[in-house]
Structures are given as structure tokens and as C-alpha cells.
Amino acid sequence: MKNLPSAVQLIVFDWDGTLMDSETQIVHALQASIQDMALEERSIDECRNIIGLGLHEAIETLYPGREEDFAARFVERYRHHWFSDTQHSDLFPGSRETLTLLKDAGFMLGVATGKGRIGLDRVLADTGLGNLFSVTRCSDETRSKPHPQMLNEILQETGIEARHALMVGDTEYDLKMANEAGIGPVAVNYGVHAPERLLQHNPLVCLDTITELVDWLAEQQLLDPGCIKQEILAL
């Protein structure tokens, strides 16, 4: 296990698979797009594996070496299905309460996601969580995970040093990005990638639920136990 960051000020979260249970919706949109374009089929596992990457990087992983306009056509079909509301995603139990507690405890919160800006803004509005986050970065605004540029830009915008930050995510892309940016990686094992994949990237901790983040921070003396509300701990 790595050394813990000192005096954590900033906690950055992945979105899909970490705060929101959106795997089914993403896989459905991918497979519907594949069907629309009469492409070779990709399995559910193959579609799951690219969750966390930017959409263009995901498309290149599924269908490498295609013509120049292929990605643009795929993106159009994917967004059509994503915004068609035929599928619905919910926050993981305890996500809202955990984020609210951390914000009230004085942490600055951020999002680093493979979603596009339109998609993130929509889910932030739908969930009412937008006001909890001080900074957000999407894959269509910068380099995709696992490149560290997304986190480097968040650090630059907030003025917080990497040693005072954590990155919470459910994929090896999140953890690799955190490691390369010098930020403390925290894994959650209920999302897309299995625990054995996550552990290869030496996370500080691998959590079974998002609510365990609060307990872990308190155990590491990174959170004042006095600020923890009993009803949240009972989740």
C-alpha cells in the first residue's frame, strides 16, 4: 500500500460505475449503435471493458483502424440512443449522502469522467448534484483517461497539489490516471472492473460501497468523526 496523501483537500470522482450505476445504459447504447451501423457484434463484456474511456477512444478500442468519419457516425448514433430515455440509470445507494457529507466536511469535490460535457451536465441536472462539485472535466474537453491531463487540469484550476488529493474510481483507467498524476488512487470494486484488475494498480484502498469512503477517511484520520451524521453512517 502506498503512503497516504497528507491533509486531503480535494476528492475527485469518476462518474459512471462509481457514483451512478449506468453500465446497462452504456452497453445498451453501444450495442444499439453497433446494430444501427450493421457492424460486427461486440459482446457485453467487450462493451463493458471500455466504460471509463472517452467515447472516441472507446470506439477505437472496439473497432480499430476504421476510416476517418467512422467515429463521428458512431458518436451520433450513440448519443441518439443515450438521450432517447429508453434506459435509465440511478445513483448507487449512498452516493448522494456521501457526497453531501464530504462537501459539508470541507472537502472540495470534483468529477473526472469519460462522459462528454453534454452528458455530464444532463446527469448533474437530473440528480441535482451539480452544486456539490467545484470542478469537472470531461473526455471531450481534454485527453481521455488513462492519460493524466484530466487530473492535471483539475489540480491547476483548483490550485491544490497532487499530494493533497484523491481520485475515486471503478476502473483501471481511473487508477492509472491517478498514479500518473501523483494523486492518491482509491478503488471501488462494485463497478466495471473486477477487484483483481484494480489491485494491480496499487490503490490505497478498495471499497465495497461508496459509503465506505467516509469510514475509511475517518479511520485514516483524514476526516473528523465528529462531522459524521449518524443517519448517514447507518446507510
C-alpha positions, 0 to 999 in steps of 0.5 A: 500500500502506498503512503497516504496523501497528507491533509486531503483537500480535494476528492475527485470522482469518476462518474459512471460505475462509481457514483451512478450505476449506468453500465446497462445504459452504456452497453445498451447504447453501444450495442444499439449503435453497433446494430444501427451501423450493421457492424460486427457484434461486440459482446457485453463484456467487450462493451463493458471493458471500455466504460471509463474511456472517452467515447472516441477512444472507446470506439477505437478500442472496439473497432480499430483502424476504421476510416476517418468519419467512422467515429463521428457516425458512431458518436451520433448514433450513440448519443441518439440512443443515450438521450432517447430515455429508453434506459435509465440509470440511478445513483448507487445507494449512498452516493448522494449522502456521501457526497453531501457529507464530504462537501459539508466536511470541507472537502472540495469535490470534483468529477473526472469522467469519460462522459462528454460535457453534454452528458455530464451536465444532463446527469448533474441536472437530473440528480441535482448534484451539480452544486456539490462539485467545484470542478469537472472535466470531461473526455471531450474537453481534454485527453481521455483517461488513462492519460493524466491531463484530466487530473492535471487540469483539475489540480491547476484550476483548483490550485491544490497539489497532487499530494493533497488529493484523491481520485475515486474510481471503478476502473483501471483507467481511473487508477492509472490516471491517478498514479500518473498524476501523483494523486492518491488512487482509491478503488471501488470494486462494485463497478466495471472492473473486477477487484483483481484488475484494480489491485494491480494498480496499487490503490490505497484502498478498495471499497465495497460501497461508496459509503465506505469512503467516509469510514475509511477517511475517518479511520485514516484520520483524514476526516473528523468523526465528529462531522459524521451524521449518524443517519448517514453512517447507518446507510 
